[in-house]
Amino acid sequence: MRILLTNDDGIQSDGLFALIDTIAAMKDFNGKSLHQVWVVAPEHERSGVSHAMTLKKPAKLRRLGDSRYSCSGTPVDCIIIAGLAILHEKPDLVISGINRGPNLGTDIVYSGTCGAARQAALQGIPAIAISCAAHCDNLEYEGLTSFLSANLKELVALWKPDSFININGPSTKSRDLKAVWTVPGKNKYIDNLKCFDGSDGYTYCFLTEGAEERMPDALSDHHAISQGYIAVGLVEVHPRAFHEPSLNGQFVF
């Protein structure tokens, strides 16, 4: 397969390097590479940009090596630019990650990692977002990469149009991990803001990590991660709305 890799942590992310090494190491019985790997990732960290795109100004592309590029734009920009300006056709698969930190439940809405996978799915491309669901300096990716390598064909077969596969797993070297099928949990963040008045007349506002509330659900990705499992889910890309026929005719005009 022709596989496009991206992320939201940036082109120098250790999670992206682990993903590149994993896909490149997949070979057939004759030692021939199974996949052609292309990398287009943001030149700087773009965490939390969701499905943002660069509009009304150019996104700058830099070639770093064979099949490897950095982009000044967002993860979504990377998907669009890769298809139109580099590959000139759709890849067979997009994998976004490996993200530093979880993309569980409501995180999916904010995540640039998931935004890239969503954009690929909107273009009809099978897509996977993969995240290491831990908060620490030295993440271990071996557990996740071994799972991905062993199950890539099966994961692609699970993909459905207008969706992307969202994977979260623990930080571990262990390859003895169980994966379970999950649904996105619900979590609510209590925003925490610190503001400082600058000498230039501006007030500088810093959004800092606040408390998090989670709704208990035994089928959720949150629960699976809390039990040490790899959480795998199929996420719809289109917004869903409540249908209320009773409201018809209630408007003034």
C-alpha positions in Angstrom: 0.0 0.0 0.0 0.9 3.6 -0.4 0.7 5.0 3.1 0.7 8.6 4.1 1.8 9.4 7.6 1.2 12.7 9.5 0.6 13.9 13.0 0.0 17.1 15.1 3.1 16.9 17.3 5.3 18.0 14.4 7.8 16.5 12.0 10.4 15.9 14.7 8.1 13.9 17.1 9.4 10.7 18.4 5.9 9.2 18.0 6.1 9.9 14.3 9.6 8.4 14.0 8.3 5.2 15.8 5.4 5.0 13.3 7.7 5.5 10.3 10.1 2.8 11.5 7.1 0.4 12.1 5.6 0.8 8.7 9.0 0.7 6.9 9.9 -2.5 8.7 6.9 -4.4 7.4 8.2 -6.8 4.7 7.1 -9.9 2.8 8.7 -13.3 2.9 11.3 -12.2 0.4 12.4 -9.2 2.4 10.6 -6.7 0.1 8.9 -3.8 1.7 5.1 -4.2 1.9 4.4 -0.5 1.8 5.5 2.7 0.3 5.8 5.3 3.0 5.2 9.1 2.5 5.5 11.6 5.4 3.9 15.1 5.4 3.7 16.6 8.9 3.6 20.0 10.4 6.9 21.7 10.9 5.9 22.7 14.4 3.6 21.2 17.0 0.0 21.9 16.2 -1.8 20.1 19.0 -5.4 21.0 19.6 -6.0 22.6 16.2 -8.9 20.1 15.5 -9.9 20.4 11.8 -8.4 23.9 11.2 -7.1 24.7 7.7 -4.8 27.5 6.4 -6.9 29.9 4.4 -6.1 33.3 2.8 -2.3 32.8 3.1 0.0 30.1 1.7 1.1 27.0 3.6 4.8 26.5 3.0 6.1 23.0 2.1 9.7 21.9 2.6 11.2 18.7 1.2 13.4 17.0 3.9 14.3 13.9 2.1 12.9 11.1 -0.1 9.2 11.0 0.5 9.4 13.2 3.6 8.1 16.8 3.9 7.3 19.4 6.5 4.5 21.8 6.2 3.9 25.2 7.9 0.2 24.5 8.1 -2.1 22.2 10.1 -2.5 18.5 10.0 -5.5 18.9 7.7 -3.4 21.0 5.4 -0.9 18.2 5.3 -3.5 15.7 4.1 -4.8 18.1 1.4 -1.3 19.2 0.2 0.0 15.6 0.1 -2.7 14.5 -2.2 -2.7 17.5 -4.5 0.9 18.6 -4.6 3.1 15.6 -3.8 1.4 12.3 -4.5 -1.0 13.7 -7.1 -3.4 11.0 -6.2 -5.1 9.5 -3.1 -2.9 7.3 -0.9 -4.3 3.9 0.0 -4.2 4.7 3.7 -3.5 7.6 6.1 -2.2 7.1 9.6 -2.0 10.0 11.9 0.2 9.8 15.0 1.6 8.4 17.2 0.2 11.2 19.3 1.9 12.1 22.6 -1.0 11.8 25.0 -4.5 10.4 24.7 -7.3 11.2 22.2 -10.2 9.7 24.1 -13.8 10.7 24.2 -14.4 14.4 23.7 -10.6 14.8 23.0 -11.5 13.7 19.5 -13.2 17.0 18.8 -10.1 19.1 19.7 -7.4 16.8 18.3 -5.3 17.7 15.3 -4.3 14.1 15.1 -7.9 13.1 14.7 -8.5 16.1 12.4 -6.0 14.7 9.9 -7.7 11.3 10.0 -11.1 12.9 9.6 -10.0 14.9 6.6 -8.6 11.7 4.9 -11.9 9.9 5.6 -13.9 12.9 4.1 -11.8 12.3 0.9 -12.8 8.6 0.9 -9.4 7.4 2.2 -9.1 4.8 4.9 -7.7 6.5 7.9 -6.3 5.7 11.4 -5.6 8.0 14.3 -3.3 6.5 16.9 -2.3 7.9 20.3 -0.2 6.9 23.3 -2.6 7.5 26.1 -0.1 8.6 28.8 1.3 11.9 30.1 5.0 11.5 30.7 8.3 12.6 29.2 9.6 9.3 28.0 6.8 7.4 26.3 7.2 3.8 25.2 5.6 3.1 21.9 6.6 -0.6 21.4 3.2 -2.0 22.6 1.3 0.2 20.2 3.6 -0.3 17.2 3.6 -4.1 17.6 -0.2 -4.1 17.7 -0.4 -1.9 14.6 2.1 -3.9 12.7 0.4 -7.2 13.5 -3.1 -6.0 12.8 -2.8 -3.4 10.0 -4.5 -5.4 7.4 -7.4 -6.3 9.8 -7.7 -2.6 10.9 -8.0 -1.4 7.3 -10.7 -4.1 6.7 -12.7 -2.7 9.6 -12.8 0.8 8.1 -16.0 2.1 6.7 -16.7 5.1 4.5 -17.3 8.4 6.4 -15.4 7.2 9.4 -11.9 6.8 10.8 -10.4 4.3 13.2 -9.3 5.8 16.5 -6.7 3.8 18.5 -5.4 4.6 22.0 -3.0 2.5 23.9 -0.8 2.5 27.0 2.8 3.5 27.1 4.6 0.2 27.4 7.2 -2.0 25.9 5.0 -5.1 26.4 3.7 -6.7 23.3 1.2 -8.8 25.3 -1.6 -6.3 25.0 -5.3 -7.0 24.5 -7.3 -4.7 22.2 -11.0 -4.1 22.8 -13.7 -2.4 20.6 -14.9 0.8 22.2 -17.1 3.9 21.8 -15.9 7.4 22.6 -16.5 8.3 26.2 -17.7 11.7 27.4 -15.3 13.9 29.3 -15.7 17.5 30.3 -12.7 19.8 30.9 -13.0 22.6 33.5 -11.1 25.4 31.7 -8.4 27.2 33.6 -7.1 30.6 32.4 -4.1 32.7 33.6 -3.9 36.3 32.4 -1.1 38.8 32.5 -1.0 42.4 31.5 2.0 43.1 29.3 3.9 46.4 29.0 2.8 46.5 25.3 -0.8 47.1 26.3 -2.0 43.6 25.6 -3.4 41.1 28.1 -1.8 37.7 27.6 -4.2 34.8 28.3 -2.8 31.3 28.8 -5.2 28.3 28.7 -3.7 25.8 31.2 -4.7 22.2 32.0 -7.7 22.1 34.3 -9.7 19.4 36.0 -11.4 16.8 33.9 -14.8 15.1 34.6 -15.6 11.7 32.9 -18.9 10.0 32.5 -18.7 6.4 33.6 -19.3 3.9 30.7 -18.0 0.4 30.7 -18.0 0.4 26.8 -16.0 3.6 26.5 -12.4 4.1 25.4 -11.7 5.8 28.8 -12.6 2.6 30.6 -10.6 0.4 28.3 -7.4 2.5 28.8 -8.0 2.4 32.6 -7.9 -1.4 32.4 -4.6 -1.4 30.5 -6.2 -2.3 27.1 -5.7 -0.9 23.7 -8.9 1.0 22.8 -10.1 0.7 19.2 -13.1 2.7 17.9 -14.8 3.6 14.6 -15.6 7.3 14.7 -18.1 9.0 12.3 -16.8 12.1 10.5 -20.1 13.9 9.8 -21.9 15.9 12.5 -25.1 14.4 13.8 -28.2 16.5 14.6 -31.3 15.7 16.7 -34.4 15.4 14.5 -37.3 17.1 16.1 -40.4 17.1 13.7 -42.5 18.7 16.4 -40.6 22.0 15.9 -41.8 22.4 12.4 -44.1 25.4 12.1 -42.9 26.9 15.4 -40.8 29.6 13.8 -42.0 33.1 13.4 -40.8 33.3 9.8 
